[in-house]
Amino acid sequence: MFLRIYTGADGHSHFEDIDLPPPNLEVTSPQRASEISFRRVPPGYVADWHTAPRRQYVINLTGSWEIRVGDGTVRLLGPGDVLLAEDVTGQGHLTTTGDQPRISATIPLEG
């Protein structure tokens, strides 16, 4: 799953599903990034309401996490799911790690 989280005109975060390129294409448009970091989060960890610190991709490698946005929508992301976090203003989102440790890769985007 490719998922985007962004701040709407109402100041709340919202979800948008992102489609991959058509099947005859094998690569997306390049995006500038200069670093990557990995994070291990313990089971049951809750990150209260917060905004993304910058535009970034978060790629879930192991475990699962639940994300709640301001309009009350909740999505569950598992291994292999990709989140484009762009809600750098407004209310933000709340995240909860599932019952297993979660490991993710974060790639901040330039520009």
MOPAC internal coordinates of N, CA, C and O (Angstrom, degrees):
PM7 1SCF
backbone

  N    0.0000 0     0.00 0     0.00 0    0    0    0
  C    1.4412 1     0.00 0     0.00 0    1    0    0
  C    1.5215 1   108.13 1     0.00 0    2    1    0
  O    1.2310 1   120.97 1   -44.73 1    3    2    1
  N    1.3121 1   115.76 1   135.27 1    3    2    1
  C    1.4492 1   122.17 1   171.38 1    5    3    2
  C    1.5215 1   105.86 1  -111.45 1    6    5    3
  O    1.2310 1   120.58 1   -56.44 1    7    6    5
  N    1.3146 1   116.49 1   123.56 1    7    6    5
  C    1.4488 1   122.05 1  -172.20 1    9    7    6
  C    1.5176 1   109.22 1  -133.68 1   10    9    7
  O    1.2310 1   120.54 1   -40.80 1   11   10    9
  N    1.3266 1   116.57 1   139.20 1   11   10    9
  C    1.4673 1   122.09 1   177.00 1   13   11   10
  C    1.5145 1   107.94 1  -113.40 1   14   13   11
  O    1.2310 1   120.64 1   -39.62 1   15   14   13
  N    1.3268 1   116.37 1   140.38 1   15   14   13
  C    1.4598 1   122.56 1   172.23 1   17   15   14
  C    1.5176 1   106.15 1  -121.25 1   18   17   15
  O    1.2310 1   120.46 1   -49.83 1   19   18   17
  N    1.3387 1   116.73 1   130.17 1   19   18   17
  C    1.4592 1   120.49 1  -174.40 1   21   19   18
  C    1.5254 1   110.05 1  -145.12 1   22   21   19
  O    1.2310 1   120.46 1   -17.04 1   23   22   21
  N    1.3306 1   116.73 1   162.96 1   23   22   21
  C    1.4486 1   122.09 1   176.94 1   25   23   22
  C    1.5147 1   108.98 1   -91.15 1   26   25   23
  O    1.2310 1   120.53 1   -56.08 1   27   26   25
  N    1.3405 1   116.58 1   123.92 1   27   26   25
  C    1.4578 1   121.60 1   178.12 1   29   27   26
  C    1.5156 1   111.48 1   -84.70 1   30   29   27
  O    1.2310 1   121.01 1    -4.09 1   31   30   29
  N    1.3194 1   115.68 1   175.91 1   31   30   29
  C    1.4640 1   121.46 1   179.33 1   33   31   30
  C    1.5228 1   111.51 1   -61.97 1   34   33   31
  O    1.2310 1   120.32 1   159.53 1   35   34   33
  N    1.3514 1   117.00 1   -20.47 1   35   34   33
  C    1.4608 1   121.49 1   179.42 1   37   35   34
  C    1.5236 1   113.13 1   -82.34 1   38   37   35
  O    1.2310 1   120.13 1   179.07 1   39   38   37
  N    1.3489 1   117.36 1    -0.93 1   39   38   37
  C    1.4608 1   121.07 1  -179.61 1   41   39   38
  C    1.5091 1   113.96 1    83.16 1   42   41   39
  O    1.2310 1   120.00 1  -178.35 1   43   42   41
  N    1.3357 1   117.60 1     1.65 1   43   42   41
  C    1.4664 1   122.41 1   178.83 1   45   43   42
  C    1.5224 1   110.13 1  -103.76 1   46   45   43
  O    1.2310 1   121.04 1   -26.17 1   47   46   45
  N    1.3158 1   115.62 1   153.83 1   47   46   45
  C    1.4563 1   120.65 1   175.41 1   49   47   46
  C    1.5212 1   109.51 1   -79.95 1   50   49   47
  O    1.2310 1   121.41 1   -31.90 1   51   50   49
  N    1.3321 1   114.90 1   148.10 1   51   50   49
  C    1.4636 1   122.30 1   179.74 1   53   51   50
  C    1.5191 1   108.90 1  -138.41 1   54   53   51
  O    1.2310 1   120.51 1   -19.65 1   55   54   53
  N    1.3437 1   116.62 1   160.35 1   55   54   53
  C    1.4613 1   122.66 1   175.91 1   57   55   54
  C    1.5188 1   110.18 1   -99.74 1   58   57   55
  O    1.2310 1   120.90 1   -28.97 1   59   58   57
  N    1.3349 1   115.88 1   151.03 1   59   58   57
  C    1.4531 1   123.11 1   170.02 1   61   59   58
  C    1.5171 1   106.94 1  -144.05 1   62   61   59
  O    1.2310 1   119.99 1   -53.88 1   63   62   61
  N    1.3304 1   117.62 1   126.12 1   63   62   61
  C    1.4553 1   120.58 1   174.25 1   65   63   62
  C    1.5195 1   108.53 1   -73.73 1   66   65   63
  O    1.2310 1   120.47 1   -43.25 1   67   66   65
  N    1.3208 1   116.71 1   136.75 1   67   66   65
  C    1.4614 1   122.32 1   179.47 1   69   67   66
  C    1.5129 1   107.84 1  -108.14 1   70   69   67
  O    1.2310 1   120.54 1   -51.07 1   71   70   69
  N    1.3303 1   116.57 1   128.93 1   71   70   69
  C    1.4584 1   121.00 1   177.92 1   73   71   70
  C    1.5221 1   109.88 1   -83.28 1   74   73   71
  O    1.2310 1   121.30 1   -35.16 1   75   74   73
  N    1.3116 1   115.13 1   144.84 1   75   74   73
  C    1.4620 1   120.57 1   171.78 1   77   75   74
  C    1.5173 1   108.23 1   -75.46 1   78   77   75
  O    1.2310 1   119.95 1   -15.28 1   79   78   77
  N    1.3333 1   117.71 1   164.72 1   79   78   77
  C    1.4639 1   119.49 1   177.22 1   81   79   78
  C    1.5308 1   110.19 1   -59.78 1   82   81   79
  O    1.2310 1   120.31 1   -20.00 1   83   82   81
  N    1.3282 1   117.01 1   160.00 1   83   82   81
  C    1.4693 1   119.68 1   177.43 1   85   83   82
  C    1.5285 1   111.12 1   -53.40 1   86   85   83
  O    1.2310 1   120.29 1   -25.36 1   87   86   85
  N    1.3379 1   117.05 1   154.64 1   87   86   85
  C    1.4666 1   120.65 1  -174.51 1   89   87   86
  C    1.5224 1   115.68 1   -55.98 1   90   89   87
  O    1.2310 1   119.48 1   154.07 1   91   90   89
  N    1.3334 1   118.59 1   -25.93 1   91   90   89
  C    1.4600 1   118.74 1  -179.00 1   93   91   90
  C    1.5288 1   112.41 1   -80.80 1   94   93   91
  O    1.2310 1   119.97 1   175.55 1   95   94   93
  N    1.3250 1   117.65 1    -4.45 1   95   94   93
  C    1.4631 1   121.26 1   175.01 1   97   95   94
  C    1.5219 1   109.05 1  -102.72 1   98   97   95
  O    1.2310 1   120.54 1   -31.42 1   99   98   97
  N    1.3209 1   116.57 1   148.58 1   99   98   97
  C    1.4476 1   119.27 1  -177.43 1  101   99   98
  C    1.5117 1   113.83 1  -117.13 1  102  101   99
  O    1.2310 1   119.94 1  -179.23 1  103  102  101
  N    1.3289 1   117.72 1     0.77 1  103  102  101
  C    1.4588 1   119.87 1  -176.83 1  105  103  102
  C    1.5332 1   109.52 1  -148.30 1  106  105  103
  O    1.2310 1   120.96 1   -33.52 1  107  106  105
  N    1.3226 1   115.77 1   146.48 1  107  106  105
  C    1.4589 1   120.37 1   175.08 1  109  107  106
  C    1.5277 1   108.79 1   -85.00 1  110  109  107
  O    1.2310 1   120.48 1    -5.55 1  111  110  109
  N    1.3092 1   116.68 1   174.45 1  111  110  109
  C    1.4635 1   120.61 1   174.02 1  113  111  110
  C    1.5197 1   108.64 1   -65.31 1  114  113  111
  O    1.2310 1   120.03 1   -37.46 1  115  114  113
  N    1.3410 1   117.54 1   142.54 1  115  114  113
  C    1.4653 1   119.74 1   178.86 1  117  115  114
  C    1.5236 1   111.54 1   -63.89 1  118  117  115
  O    1.2310 1   120.80 1   -33.35 1  119  118  117
  N    1.3190 1   116.07 1   146.65 1  119  118  117
  C    1.4568 1   122.78 1   174.98 1  121  119  118
  C    1.5194 1   107.31 1  -130.31 1  122  121  119
  O    1.2310 1   120.51 1   -43.98 1  123  122  121
  N    1.3290 1   116.63 1   136.02 1  123  122  121
  C    1.4627 1   120.82 1  -176.03 1  125  123  122
  C    1.5205 1   111.01 1   -75.69 1  126  125  123
  O    1.2310 1   121.18 1   -52.19 1  127  126  125
  N    1.3182 1   115.34 1   127.81 1  127  126  125
  C    1.4654 1   123.62 1   175.73 1  129  127  126
  C    1.5213 1   107.35 1  -147.85 1  130  129  127
  O    1.2310 1   120.39 1   -31.10 1  131  130  129
  N    1.3371 1   116.87 1   148.90 1  131  130  129
  C    1.4606 1   118.85 1  -176.85 1  133  131  130
  C    1.5219 1   113.68 1  -124.51 1  134  133  131
  O    1.2310 1   119.66 1   177.31 1  135  134  133
  N    1.3336 1   118.25 1    -2.69 1  135  134  133
  C    1.4579 1   119.20 1  -177.86 1  137  135  134
  C    1.5271 1   110.19 1  -153.47 1  138  137  135
  O    1.2310 1   121.32 1   -12.59 1  139  138  137
  N    1.2974 1   115.09 1   167.41 1  139  138  137
  C    1.4544 1   122.64 1   175.13 1  141  139  138
  C    1.5280 1   107.03 1  -145.44 1  142  141  139
  O    1.2310 1   120.56 1   -35.67 1  143  142  141
  N    1.3201 1   116.53 1   144.33 1  143  142  141
  C    1.4614 1   119.80 1   174.31 1  145  143  142
  C    1.5202 1   108.10 1  -134.61 1  146  145  143
  O    1.2310 1   121.10 1   -24.34 1  147  146  145
  N    1.3205 1   115.50 1   155.66 1  147  146  145
  C    1.4604 1   122.42 1   179.62 1  149  147  146
  C    1.5162 1   108.28 1  -116.84 1  150  149  147
  O    1.2310 1   121.18 1   -34.08 1  151  150  149
  N    1.3151 1   115.36 1   145.92 1  151  150  149
  C    1.4596 1   120.11 1  -176.96 1  153  151  150
  C    1.5172 1   109.83 1  -137.51 1  154  153  151
  O    1.2310 1   121.06 1   -44.74 1  155  154  153
  N    1.3280 1   115.57 1   135.26 1  155  154  153
  C    1.4585 1   121.89 1   173.14 1  157  155  154
  C    1.5268 1   107.08 1  -110.38 1  158  157  155
  O    1.2310 1   120.84 1   -52.31 1  159  158  157
  N    1.3301 1   116.00 1   127.69 1  159  158  157
  C    1.4592 1   121.83 1  -178.09 1  161  159  158
  C    1.5256 1   107.87 1  -120.03 1  162  161  159
  O    1.2310 1   119.62 1   -47.57 1  163  162  161
  N    1.3382 1   118.32 1   132.43 1  163  162  161
  C    1.4640 1   120.58 1  -177.56 1  165  163  162
  C    1.5350 1   111.84 1   -70.62 1  166  165  163
  O    1.2310 1   120.19 1   -22.06 1  167  166  165
  N    1.3263 1   117.25 1   157.94 1  167  166  165
  C    1.4611 1   121.41 1   177.23 1  169  167  166
  C    1.5253 1   111.12 1   -56.58 1  170  169  167
  O    1.2310 1   120.51 1   -38.53 1  171  170  169
  N    1.3299 1   116.63 1   141.47 1  171  170  169
  C    1.4513 1   121.60 1   175.65 1  173  171  170
  C    1.5127 1   115.90 1    75.26 1  174  173  171
  O    1.2310 1   119.74 1  -176.20 1  175  174  173
  N    1.3296 1   118.11 1     3.80 1  175  174  173
  C    1.4622 1   121.15 1  -178.93 1  177  175  174
  C    1.5333 1   109.96 1   -66.03 1  178  177  175
  O    1.2310 1   120.61 1   -45.79 1  179  178  177
  N    1.3246 1   116.44 1   134.21 1  179  178  177
  C    1.4632 1   121.98 1   178.04 1  181  179  178
  C    1.5248 1   108.82 1  -117.45 1  182  181  179
  O    1.2310 1   120.68 1   -55.45 1  183  182  181
  N    1.3246 1   116.30 1   124.55 1  183  182  181
  C    1.4684 1   121.59 1   172.72 1  185  183  182
  C    1.5177 1   106.00 1  -103.97 1  186  185  183
  O    1.2310 1   120.68 1   -74.04 1  187  186  185
  N    1.3378 1   116.30 1   105.96 1  187  186  185
  C    1.4624 1   121.93 1  -176.81 1  189  187  186
  C    1.5326 1   109.78 1   -56.82 1  190  189  187
  O    1.2310 1   119.92 1    -3.94 1  191  190  189
  N    1.2949 1   117.76 1   176.06 1  191  190  189
  C    1.4634 1   122.85 1  -175.26 1  193  191  190
  C    1.5224 1   111.22 1   -48.20 1  194  193  191
  O    1.2310 1   121.00 1   -53.02 1  195  194  193
  N    1.3330 1   115.70 1   126.98 1  195  194  193
  C    1.4672 1   121.70 1  -179.50 1  197  195  194
  C    1.5295 1   108.61 1  -156.81 1  198  197  195
  O    1.2310 1   120.90 1   -22.02 1  199  198  197
  N    1.2995 1   115.88 1   157.98 1  199  198  197
  C    1.4620 1   121.18 1   173.69 1  201  199  198
  C    1.5221 1   108.80 1   -98.06 1  202  201  199
  O    1.2310 1   121.06 1   -17.30 1  203  202  201
  N    1.3182 1   115.58 1   162.70 1  203  202  201
  C    1.4589 1   119.90 1   173.13 1  205  203  202
  C    1.5301 1   108.01 1   -66.94 1  206  205  203
  O    1.2310 1   119.62 1   -39.80 1  207  206  205
  N    1.3338 1   118.33 1   140.20 1  207  206  205
  C    1.4680 1   120.15 1  -178.52 1  209  207  206
  C    1.5254 1   112.98 1   -71.24 1  210  209  207
  O    1.2310 1   120.60 1   163.14 1  211  210  209
  N    1.3401 1   116.45 1   -16.86 1  211  210  209
  C    1.4687 1   124.11 1  -179.43 1  213  211  210
  C    1.5282 1   106.20 1  -173.02 1  214  213  211
  O    1.2310 1   119.82 1    -9.74 1  215  214  213
  N    1.3060 1   117.96 1   170.26 1  215  214  213
  C    1.4703 1   119.87 1   173.25 1  217  215  214
  C    1.5226 1   107.63 1   -66.55 1  218  217  215
  O    1.2310 1   120.48 1   -51.22 1  219  218  217
  N    1.3093 1   116.69 1   128.78 1  219  218  217
  C    1.4569 1   119.36 1  -177.00 1  221  219  218
  C    1.5149 1   111.08 1  -160.02 1  222  221  219
  O    1.2310 1   121.57 1   -26.59 1  223  222  221
  N    1.3289 1   114.59 1   153.41 1  223  222  221
  C    1.4515 1   121.34 1   170.27 1  225  223  222
  C    1.5185 1   107.90 1   -93.19 1  226  225  223
  O    1.2310 1   120.53 1   -41.17 1  227  226  225
  N    1.3241 1   116.58 1   138.83 1  227  226  225
  C    1.4541 1   122.37 1   172.17 1  229  227  226
  C    1.5333 1   105.72 1  -121.95 1  230  229  227
  O    1.2310 1   121.02 1   -63.38 1  231  230  229
  N    1.3172 1   115.65 1   116.62 1  231  230  229
  C    1.4656 1   121.76 1  -178.25 1  233  231  230
  C    1.5154 1   107.64 1  -106.27 1  234  233  231
  O    1.2310 1   120.69 1   -63.21 1  235  234  233
  N    1.3140 1   116.28 1   116.79 1  235  234  233
  C    1.4621 1   121.03 1  -178.75 1  237  235  234
  C    1.5286 1   108.85 1   -79.45 1  238  237  235
  O    1.2310 1   120.33 1   -57.18 1  239  238  237
  N    1.3219 1   116.97 1   122.82 1  239  238  237
  C    1.4581 1   121.62 1  -177.49 1  241  239  238
  C    1.5264 1   112.25 1   -98.16 1  242  241  239
  O    1.2310 1   120.24 1   133.80 1  243  242  241
  N    1.3297 1   117.15 1   -46.20 1  243  242  241
  C    1.4672 1   121.23 1   178.22 1  245  243  242
  C    1.5238 1   108.84 1  -140.20 1  246  245  243
  O    1.2310 1   120.73 1   -22.46 1  247  246  245
  N    1.3221 1   116.20 1   157.54 1  247  246  245
  C    1.4566 1   120.65 1   179.11 1  249  247  246
  C    1.5204 1   111.00 1    75.77 1  250  249  247
  O    1.2310 1   121.34 1     7.43 1  251  250  249
  N    1.3205 1   115.04 1  -172.57 1  251  250  249
  C    1.4651 1   119.90 1  -179.93 1  253  251  250
  C    1.5176 1   109.76 1  -138.15 1  254  253  251
  O    1.2310 1   121.27 1   -16.41 1  255  254  253
  N    1.3197 1   115.18 1   163.59 1  255  254  253
  C    1.4510 1   121.11 1   175.38 1  257  255  254
  C    1.5122 1   109.28 1  -150.03 1  258  257  255
  O    1.2310 1   121.99 1   -31.87 1  259  258  257
  N    1.3112 1   113.80 1   148.13 1  259  258  257
  C    1.4506 1   122.10 1   179.95 1  261  259  258
  C    1.5199 1   107.54 1  -107.62 1  262  261  259
  O    1.2310 1   120.64 1   -46.03 1  263  262  261
  N    1.3343 1   116.38 1   133.97 1  263  262  261
  C    1.4611 1   120.75 1   179.27 1  265  263  262
  C    1.5262 1   108.02 1  -120.24 1  266  265  263
  O    1.2310 1   120.80 1   -50.96 1  267  266  265
  N    1.3247 1   116.08 1   129.04 1  267  266  265
  C    1.4663 1   122.77 1   177.06 1  269  267  266
  C    1.5202 1   107.85 1  -113.34 1  270  269  267
  O    1.2310 1   120.37 1   -48.94 1  271  270  269
  N    1.3478 1   116.89 1   131.06 1  271  270  269
  C    1.4617 1   121.08 1   177.88 1  273  271  270
  C    1.5219 1   109.57 1  -107.83 1  274  273  271
  O    1.2310 1   120.86 1    -8.50 1  275  274  273
  N    1.3298 1   115.96 1   171.50 1  275  274  273
  C    1.4513 1   122.80 1  -171.86 1  277  275  274
  C    1.5139 1   116.31 1   -58.35 1  278  277  275
  O    1.2310 1   119.99 1   153.36 1  279  278  277
  N    1.3400 1   117.62 1   -26.64 1  279  278  277
  C    1.4609 1   118.88 1   179.62 1  281  279  278
  C    1.5259 1   112.00 1   -84.61 1  282  281  279
  O    1.2310 1   120.48 1  -174.79 1  283  282  281
  N    1.3572 1   116.69 1     5.21 1  283  282  281
  C    1.4534 1   121.72 1   177.40 1  285  283  282
  C    1.5170 1   114.88 1    92.39 1  286  285  283
  O    1.2310 1   119.86 1   173.29 1  287  286  285
  N    1.3233 1   117.88 1    -6.71 1  287  286  285
  C    1.4610 1   121.43 1   179.75 1  289  287  286
  C    1.5301 1   109.82 1   -69.77 1  290  289  287
  O    1.2310 1   121.09 1   -41.07 1  291  290  289
  N    1.3300 1   115.52 1   138.93 1  291  290  289
  C    1.4606 1   122.06 1   179.28 1  293  291  290
  C    1.5215 1   108.37 1  -123.35 1  294  293  291
  O    1.2310 1   120.56 1   -44.72 1  295  294  293
  N    1.3264 1   116.54 1   135.28 1  295  294  293
  C    1.4654 1   121.76 1   176.32 1  297  295  294
  C    1.5162 1   108.14 1  -127.43 1  298  297  295
  O    1.2310 1   120.71 1   -36.30 1  299  298  297
  N    1.3333 1   116.25 1   143.70 1  299  298  297
  C    1.4551 1   123.21 1   176.89 1  301  299  298
  C    1.5156 1   108.15 1  -106.53 1  302  301  299
  O    1.2310 1   120.36 1   -55.13 1  303  302  301
  N    1.3259 1   116.92 1   124.87 1  303  302  301
  C    1.4590 1   122.06 1   178.31 1  305  303  302
  C    1.5179 1   109.22 1  -112.19 1  306  305  303
  O    1.2310 1   120.86 1   -42.25 1  307  306  305
  N    1.3193 1   115.97 1   137.75 1  307  306  305
  C    1.4527 1   122.06 1  -179.36 1  309  307  306
  C    1.5196 1   111.11 1  -121.67 1  310  309  307
  O    1.2310 1   120.38 1    11.01 1  311  310  309
  N    1.3407 1   116.89 1  -168.99 1  311  310  309
  C    1.4608 1   121.47 1  -179.71 1  313  311  310
  C    1.5304 1   111.37 1   -56.31 1  314  313  311
  O    1.2310 1   121.13 1   -47.75 1  315  314  313
  N    1.3250 1   115.44 1   132.25 1  315  314  313
  C    1.4558 1   121.44 1   178.38 1  317  315  314
  C    1.5126 1   114.47 1    90.35 1  318  317  315
  O    1.2310 1   119.75 1   168.47 1  319  318  317
  N    1.3286 1   118.08 1   -11.53 1  319  318  317
  C    1.4584 1   120.18 1   179.07 1  321  319  318
  C    1.5267 1   110.17 1   -76.83 1  322  321  319
  O    1.2310 1   120.97 1   -33.78 1  323  322  321
  N    1.3288 1   115.74 1   146.22 1  323  322  321
  C    1.4638 1   122.64 1  -176.58 1  325  323  322
  C    1.5211 1   109.05 1  -122.21 1  326  325  323
  O    1.2310 1   120.63 1   -49.84 1  327  326  325
  N    1.3276 1   116.39 1   130.16 1  327  326  325
  C    1.4539 1   122.70 1   177.44 1  329  327  326
  C    1.5222 1   109.18 1  -115.36 1  330  329  327
  O    1.2310 1   120.34 1   -51.45 1  331  330  329
  N    1.3299 1   116.95 1   128.55 1  331  330  329
  C    1.4520 1   122.29 1   170.56 1  333  331  330
  C    1.5249 1   106.02 1   -97.48 1  334  333  331
  O    1.2310 1   120.35 1   -74.71 1  335  334  333
  N    1.3212 1   116.93 1   105.29 1  335  334  333
  C    1.4676 1   122.39 1  -176.93 1  337  335  334
  C    1.5221 1   108.93 1   -90.39 1  338  337  335
  O    1.2310 1   120.89 1   -65.36 1  339  338  337
  N    1.3314 1   115.90 1   114.64 1  339  338  337
  C    1.4618 1   121.42 1   179.93 1  341  339  338
  C    1.5258 1   111.94 1  -129.57 1  342  341  339
  O    1.2310 1   119.81 1  -169.58 1  343  342  341
  N    1.3171 1   117.96 1    10.42 1  343  342  341
  C    1.4731 1   120.01 1   179.38 1  345  343  342
  C    1.5299 1   109.64 1   -87.15 1  346  345  343
  O    1.2310 1   121.35 1  -109.01 1  347  346  345
  N    1.3267 1   115.02 1    70.99 1  347  346  345
  C    1.4642 1   121.32 1  -174.94 1  349  347  346
  C    1.5326 1   112.46 1   -86.09 1  350  349  347
  O    1.2310 1   120.08 1   176.87 1  351  350  349
  N    1.3191 1   117.45 1    -3.13 1  351  350  349
  C    1.4587 1   122.52 1   176.36 1  353  351  350
  C    1.5206 1   108.47 1  -133.70 1  354  353  351
  O    1.2310 1   120.21 1    -7.67 1  355  354  353
  N    1.3116 1   117.19 1   172.33 1  355  354  353
  C    1.4610 1   121.56 1   175.06 1  357  355  354
  C    1.5160 1   113.01 1    83.38 1  358  357  355
  O    1.2310 1   121.11 1    21.71 1  359  358  357
  N    1.3250 1   115.48 1  -158.29 1  359  358  357
  C    1.4622 1   122.53 1  -175.66 1  361  359  358
  C    1.5261 1   113.17 1   -67.77 1  362  361  359
  O    1.2310 1   120.22 1   145.03 1  363  362  361
  N    1.3263 1   117.18 1   -34.97 1  363  362  361
  C    1.4559 1   120.67 1  -178.57 1  365  363  362
  C    1.5137 1   112.68 1    87.48 1  366  365  363
  O    1.2310 1   121.29 1    27.27 1  367  366  365
  N    1.3199 1   115.13 1  -152.73 1  367  366  365
  C    1.4463 1   121.90 1  -175.24 1  369  367  366
  C    1.5250 1   110.00 1  -142.86 1  370  369  367
  O    1.2310 1   120.50 1   -15.18 1  371  370  369
  N    1.3112 1   116.65 1   164.82 1  371  370  369
  C    1.4632 1   123.51 1   179.10 1  373  371  370
  C    1.5214 1   107.53 1  -118.69 1  374  373  371
  O    1.2310 1   119.81 1   -43.95 1  375  374  373
  N    1.3267 1   117.96 1   136.05 1  375  374  373
  C    1.4592 1   120.77 1   179.57 1  377  375  374
  C    1.5236 1   110.91 1  -124.65 1  378  377  375
  O    1.2310 1   121.58 1   -35.42 1  379  378  377
  N    1.3275 1   114.58 1   144.58 1  379  378  377
  C    1.4625 1   121.94 1   177.45 1  381  379  378
  C    1.5156 1   108.61 1  -133.90 1  382  381  379
  O    1.2310 1   120.37 1   -52.44 1  383  382  381
  N    1.3262 1   116.90 1   127.56 1  383  382  381
  C    1.4611 1   121.43 1   177.54 1  385  383  382
  C    1.5223 1   108.86 1   -79.52 1  386  385  383
  O    1.2310 1   120.93 1   -34.70 1  387  386  385
  N    1.3319 1   115.83 1   145.30 1  387  386  385
  C    1.4632 1   121.56 1   179.39 1  389  387  386
  C    1.5214 1   112.61 1   -69.37 1  390  389  387
  O    1.2310 1   120.70 1    21.19 1  391  390  389
  N    1.3301 1   116.27 1  -158.81 1  391  390  389
  C    1.4659 1   121.00 1  -174.37 1  393  391  390
  C    1.5243 1   114.09 1   -87.40 1  394  393  391
  O    1.2310 1   120.02 1  -174.00 1  395  394  393
  N    1.3204 1   117.56 1     6.00 1  395  394  393
  C    1.4626 1   123.61 1   175.70 1  397  395  394
  C    1.5317 1   108.44 1  -125.28 1  398  397  395
  O    1.2310 1   119.74 1   -25.38 1  399  398  397
  N    1.3358 1   118.10 1   154.62 1  399  398  397
  C    1.4658 1   118.81 1   175.07 1  401  399  398
  C    1.5357 1   109.55 1   -57.55 1  402  401  399
  O    1.2310 1   120.98 1   -33.02 1  403  402  401
  N    1.3119 1   115.74 1   146.98 1  403  402  401
  C    1.4654 1   120.75 1   178.89 1  405  403  402
  C    1.5165 1   108.69 1  -116.21 1  406  405  403
  O    1.2310 1   120.77 1   -47.50 1  407  406  405
  N    1.3180 1   116.13 1   132.50 1  407  406  405
  C    1.4573 1   121.76 1   174.32 1  409  407  406
  C    1.5136 1   107.41 1  -116.92 1  410  409  407
  O    1.2310 1   121.15 1   -47.03 1  411  410  409
  N    1.3405 1   115.40 1   132.97 1  411  410  409
  C    1.4544 1   119.92 1  -179.45 1  413  411  410
  C    1.5243 1   109.77 1  -137.16 1  414  413  411
  O    1.2310 1   121.35 1   -20.06 1  415  414  413
  N    1.3179 1   115.02 1   159.94 1  415  414  413
  C    1.4614 1   123.22 1   173.13 1  417  415  414
  C    1.5139 1   107.05 1  -112.51 1  418  417  415
  O    1.2310 1   120.23 1   -46.43 1  419  418  417
  N    1.3226 1   117.17 1   133.57 1  419  418  417
  C    1.4555 1   122.52 1   178.28 1  421  419  418
  C    1.5260 1   109.10 1  -116.30 1  422  421  419
  O    1.2310 1   121.51 1   -49.95 1  423  422  421
  N    1.3304 1   114.72 1   130.05 1  423  422  421
  C    1.4666 1   120.79 1  -179.18 1  425  423  422
  C    1.5314 1   108.00 1  -124.81 1  426  425  423
  O    1.2310 1   119.75 1   -78.08 1  427  426  425
  N    1.3419 1   118.08 1   101.92 1  427  426  425
  C    1.4671 1   120.53 1   176.56 1  429  427  426
  C    1.5245 1   110.07 1   -66.99 1  430  429  427
  O    1.2310 1   121.00 1   -38.09 1  431  430  429
  N    1.3299 1   115.69 1   141.91 1  431  430  429
  C    1.4590 1   120.86 1   178.63 1  433  431  430
  C    1.5127 1   109.92 1   -98.38 1  434  433  431
  O    1.2310 1   120.93 1   -37.22 1  435  434  433
  N    1.3107 1   115.83 1   142.78 1  435  434  433
  C    1.4603 1   121.49 1   177.55 1  437  435  434
  C    1.5184 1   109.64 1   -87.00 1  438  437  435
  O    1.2310 1   121.10 1   -32.58 1  439  438  437
  N    1.3135 1   115.50 1   147.42 1  439  438  437
  C    1.4623 1   120.13 1   173.73 1  441  439  438
  C    1.4782 1   116.72 1    82.50 1  442  441  439
  O    1.2310 1   120.10 1   180.00 1  443  442  441

